[in-house]
Amino acid sequence: MNLQNSILKKTSLLCVLAIFWFASSSISKKATPANTYSITVTIKNIRNKSGRIQLHIYRNQEGYSQRKGWKSVLLYKNKMVGGTLKYTFTGIPAGVYGLALLDDENKNTVMDFGWLLPKEGYGFGDYYHTKWSTPHFNDFKFYLKANKSLLMKVRYM
C-alpha cells in the first residue's frame, strides 16, 4: 500500500508541475507579440558633433502635429562616423509609422529658428523634405510588415 501511495503522490506532483509549465509557457507567449519587427535607421549628413539627435517614431498625423512620438530616443553624436549615425528600434508591431528627427545642437529639446528658417537640422524616414512648409505625416509614413531599413538625410537651411 505504501508503494501505491508513493507512486500516486509522485504522479500527482508531476501532473501539477506539467500544468504550471504549460500555463506559464502560454502566458509568456501572449506577453511577447509574435509579429514584431525592427526598424534600422541610417542618419546621414549630420554637420557636427554638437548636441544630440532626437529620433521619434510617430503613428499618425495627430501625434506628429503634437510632436508626441510613440517612441523616442536620444542619440549622442560621439559614435558618428563621417557624418553618419545608425540606430535600430526593435520589438515594433506591424502597423503604420513615420520617423522624424531633430538635430538638437544646443540640447534644448526644441527646434530653434533664425529670422524665419530653422537653425537646426531635421529629417524624415525615406523622405527628403524640400518645401518651405512643414511636411504632413502622409509624406513620410510607411506600413511596417517586415524588418525595415530607412535612410534619413538631415537638412539644414
C-alpha angles and dihedrals in degrees: 000000000000091000091053091049091049093050091045092051093048092047091049091049091051091050092051092048091049091051091051092047093051092045094050094046092052091048093052091049090055092047094059114051113229094215103062124131142187130245114207113199124199111195115198137181097038104165102206146356095251117119124344143283117254107207119191135185114209127192100196146359093269094058091044093049091051091044089235107141119206086220127008138182136185114224118199114214098225089098092051116124120194093343092308133114130180130204134171125209111203135194095034114156121226114276146092117314142162129195127214133172141196122204094218098194095175096039095235092128095236136086110262119215134204119200094325104324130083115263093201131058128260137183146178134215112272090340128097109201113214102164126100093237128075112269123245124239089248089063094066107018123119138179114247112213100139137016108302138200119206133190118215117188112195115228123207123189 
